[in-house]
Amino acid sequence: MNLPNFQAIGVKEPTKIAKMNTGSCSVNYYIRNEDGEFLIKLIAKSRKDQKDRLLNNLKHTHQKDHCPHLLFKKDLPDAYALVFEWIDGSSYFLEKLPPDTFRQVISAYLDFSQTINRAPIKGILPAATPAGFYAEIKKRPFFLKKEFAEIQQDLSYHPKMQTIHGDFHYKNILFKGNKLQSFLDFENLRHGCPTEDLLRLILTNADQHKVFRTGFTVKLLRLLMQNTPYSRADWLYGLNKNVLRKYVKKLKKYSFCQALVLFRCHFLHRRLRQEINAYFDKRG
């Protein structure tokens, strides 16, 4: 997408523009003009489904704590434009957050989950089923044979499905200093178990480093378990849904390099599984 026509969108000419990030079908811009600061999200016309889903979801997050506020929307010839109130903050690797700030994230997520689930939301994405993941995985490296048996056993549990964020990772959380500012990107609200979101948060952080810092990830997992009300079965369910998502992504285009990544994932996931079981065994 080219630089947007701000007059057509309905905002005054910017004195400052910065492209924030670009997805497969959307672009985010920060702008500042005489009226203030704004975030403009442009969604390609070919992705009307995404635009409709996002607008549906924003009806339920609007004016909620830690959620961006949509000011107005405009249909352009080549894109859908959504103008949000600007949130002044930055995203950080979790290593840069003190434990108390990480606990802020946990507390805010629990508040968000409770608020968003007060009434059923129509039109959100369905839960990703384990059977669907199994069907997509055509090859299974030999070292995953035992793990798949454990995964299938863990996923025989059926948690109470509720609305979850669906794309909860550190880049979608903004901080100012050590204070949480906002969660971002609600396009992927879906049915699921909240532990899917919380484990995605720490696993995405580990994955972005390319070299998994198992000790640090285990420390974050302990903080999550200590500060949330979820059961052993909930945590194992959330962990294994993330495991399957990773394997589906890597095994679709299987190669030697991806096998090494999966081998590394295998040990991290096994370590986290052991930690979950040890934590609840100790609690009795």
Disulfide bonds with the S-S distance in Angstrom:
none
